Amino acid sequence: MDFINVNWGFINLEREFINAHSPSGPPHHNEDNPKHREYEHMIKLFVSDLDGTLLEEDKQVSEENQTYIKKLTEHGIEFAVATGRSDRDIVKLMEDMNVTGHRVSQNGAFVFNKGNEAIFSGTFDRSLISDIHELIEAEYDFFFVSTATDLYVTKKTEEMRRAEEAHFFPLVENRDLINLYGKSVFPTKISIVGDTERILELKKKVDNRFGPDIESYLSDEHCVDILPKGISKASGIDHLLHLYNLKPEEIAVVGDSFNDVPMMQMTPNSFAMSHARDEVKKHARHIVDHVHEAIRYFL
């Protein structure tokens, strides 16, 4: 695919991602379907994305959103977070809100239930992550490597330090990182950050070489995430569905980006944030300005 036009490249590339990760059948749009209305008032689990959805720009959750999350449990509906962030970010956030819930982190690489039991973990094969790292590092230095607990960089540049401000925890610098893979560092995700056109070019190179063994997509316009094959927010949520014997129509999800599309397509009870791109919003049944608006629908 050529990226002469960045916006079209962005959209077309995400269409490829959506098609590759979508269950069969069209997205849910039919507001007049009484079956959907019935399902929407029978949910047992409410799942929210973080950045651009539940989190405000200051990395905080509004008082109104916190109030309605607590009302979910009062109505017998469980709460979960599904995010590209690390699990410890979710833990900190839930502690700050004084709520308990299930946790799907790093776009599905780790899943914990509300009792803090590990349900699933997925990491890269050592040789695969080493090869991906080498390919990216040969051309670019603005990338992060995620593990279960930490976010690594090979060098803390000024760009890295500015990016660090968006995270709850500091970055870990290690110039010998690639030699630690499979020994003391077990990566789950590589994130390439920067100008959209540049990171899409790198994404294309990574896909061309490693496509059958990875998942790669734009988590936002300035970040490409690369994960082991078969891992997504939808796969993470699916582990919870199987564990608790839930049907897709018994959950509701809300998000704002392309990595939220697979979970939107899991259920007729899907919500997209109003600021999301049209290519994301078209896969959700409802559009909302705030998470509490989506929660209200079920109370």
LINHUJO-V604873 format. One record per residue. RES is the residue in one letter. SS is DSSP state (alpha for helix, beta for strand, coil for the rest). Layout:
BEGIN
<<RES;SS> <RES;SS>>
END
This chain:
BEGIN
<<M;coil> <D;coil> <F;coil> <I;coil> <N;coil> <V;alpha> <N;alpha> <W;alpha> <G;alpha> <F;alpha> <I;alpha> <N;alpha> <L;alpha> <E;alpha> <R;alpha> <E;alpha> <F;alpha> <I;alpha> <N;alpha> <A;alpha> <H;alpha> <S;coil> <P;coil> <S;coil> <G;coil> <P;coil> <P;coil> <H;coil> <H;coil> <N;coil> <E;coil> <D;coil> <N;coil> <P;alpha> <K;alpha> <H;alpha> <R;alpha> <E;alpha> <Y;alpha> <E;alpha> <H;coil> <M;coil> <I;coil> <K;coil> <L;beta> <F;beta> <V;beta> <S;beta> <D;coil> <L;coil> <D;beta> <G;coil> <T;coil> <L;coil> <L;beta> <E;coil> <E;coil> <D;coil> <K;coil> <Q;coil> <V;coil> <S;coil> <E;alpha> <E;alpha> <N;alpha> <Q;alpha> <T;alpha> <Y;alpha> <I;alpha> <K;alpha> <K;alpha> <L;alpha> <T;alpha> <E;alpha> <H;coil> <G;coil> <I;coil> <E;beta> <F;beta> <A;beta> <V;beta> <A;beta> <T;coil> <G;coil> <R;coil> <S;coil> <D;alpha> <R;alpha> <D;alpha> <I;alpha> <V;alpha> <K;alpha> <L;alpha> <M;alpha> <E;alpha> <D;alpha> <M;alpha> <N;coil> <V;coil> <T;coil> <G;coil> <H;beta> <R;beta> <V;beta> <S;beta> <Q;alpha> <N;alpha> <G;alpha> <A;coil> <F;beta> <V;beta> <F;beta> <N;coil> <K;coil> <G;coil> <N;coil> <E;coil> <A;beta> <I;beta> <F;beta> <S;beta> <G;coil> <T;coil> <F;coil> <D;coil> <R;alpha> <S;alpha> <L;alpha> <I;alpha> <S;alpha> <D;alpha> <I;alpha> <H;alpha> <E;alpha> <L;alpha> <I;alpha> <E;alpha> <A;coil> <E;coil> <Y;coil> <D;coil> <F;coil> <F;beta> <F;beta> <V;beta> <S;beta> <T;coil> <A;coil> <T;coil> <D;coil> <L;beta> <Y;beta> <V;beta> <T;coil> <K;coil> <K;coil> <T;coil> <E;alpha> <E;alpha> <M;alpha> <R;alpha> <R;alpha> <A;alpha> <E;alpha> <E;coil> <A;coil> <H;coil> <F;coil> <F;coil> <P;coil> <L;coil> <V;beta> <E;beta> <N;coil> <R;coil> <D;coil> <L;alpha> <I;alpha> <N;alpha> <L;alpha> <Y;beta> <G;coil> <K;coil> <S;coil> <V;beta> <F;coil> <P;coil> <T;coil> <K;beta> <I;beta> <S;beta> <I;beta> <V;beta> <G;coil> <D;coil> <T;alpha> <E;alpha> <R;alpha> <I;alpha> <L;alpha> <E;alpha> <L;alpha> <K;alpha> <K;alpha> <K;alpha> <V;alpha> <D;alpha> <N;alpha> <R;alpha> <F;alpha> <G;alpha> <P;alpha> <D;alpha> <I;beta> <E;beta> <S;beta> <Y;beta> <L;beta> <S;beta> <D;beta> <E;coil> <H;coil> <C;beta> <V;beta> <D;beta> <I;beta> <L;beta> <P;beta> <K;coil> <G;coil> <I;coil> <S;coil> <K;alpha> <A;alpha> <S;alpha> <G;alpha> <I;alpha> <D;alpha> <H;alpha> <L;alpha> <L;alpha> <H;alpha> <L;alpha> <Y;coil> <N;coil> <L;coil> <K;coil> <P;alpha> <E;alpha> <E;alpha> <I;beta> <A;beta> <V;beta> <V;beta> <G;beta> <D;coil> <S;coil> <F;alpha> <N;alpha> <D;alpha> <V;alpha> <P;alpha> <M;alpha> <M;alpha> <Q;coil> <M;coil> <T;coil> <P;coil> <N;coil> <S;beta> <F;beta> <A;beta> <M;beta> <S;coil> <H;coil> <A;coil> <R;coil> <D;alpha> <E;alpha> <V;alpha> <K;alpha> <K;coil> <H;coil> <A;coil> <R;coil> <H;beta> <I;beta> <V;beta> <D;coil> <H;coil> <V;alpha> <H;alpha> <E;alpha> <A;alpha> <I;alpha> <R;alpha> <Y;coil> <F;coil> <L;coil>>
END
